[in-house]
Amino acid sequence: MMHADVVDLRDFYRSPLGQVARRMVNRRMRQIWPSVAGLNVLGLGYATPFLGRMAEEAERVVACMPASQGVLFWPPEGPNRATIGEESELPFPAQFFDRIVIVHALEGSEQVRPMLREAWRVLAGGGRLLIVVPNRRGLWARRDMTPFGTGHPYSAGQLSRLLRDCLFTPVQTAHALFVPPFRWRMLQRGALAWERAGERWFTRFAGLVMIEATKQIYAATPVRTAARRRERLVAVPAPMRPAGAGRKGV
């Protein structure tokens, strides 16, 4: 397995079908996390299409893309908030983030458990993790014309067991992308109707599985050997501020 290239991911989300996917996934994320006001948020993988609304509310938002995927400047305007890192060794302090969103990461990773253990390490006690992966029963996982058709898809049960193995407690499961992954304008215009019908009657066949989980704070901290763990001092981007807000001294 390997990650989708970051340029291919960017181009997909610029396409009409990618814009539909962005809107539908953002809609579902908004239902799960109505507000992230005042929180520190990490987007792991290629999560930038879903961080814009959060960046308007949160204290700090950072995007970290796997080295094997590549990295692009984000956001397009203003100071860069994107960085690159190894999945098994994220360049952030322990317990730093209140929310972590993982998109376009798990399905292409060869280090799934080390990546989730690192997410556990940098997530604060009481923090929340949200993972978005292709649903193995959905049409989107069967169409390699989209980035959700590459890598390893998951069922809700598989993803839930994986999270428990990595010291997380699943809280809720959601689904998104019921609209078929075709470039037909008629389908795209009716995407919201597809979503509402799918959420009510056809959840097993959604394009994506989304699971929110909490950190098991009573679990033992994952063991890391001194040889594997390289201590590094990393500059964490300053808090995001609304356009026009006054600057404060650092």
Summary of the structure (lengths in Angstrom):
residues: 250
radius of gyration: 17.6
end to end distance: 42.3
largest distance: 56.6
contacts: 782
relative contact order: 0.17
helix: 34%
strand: 23%
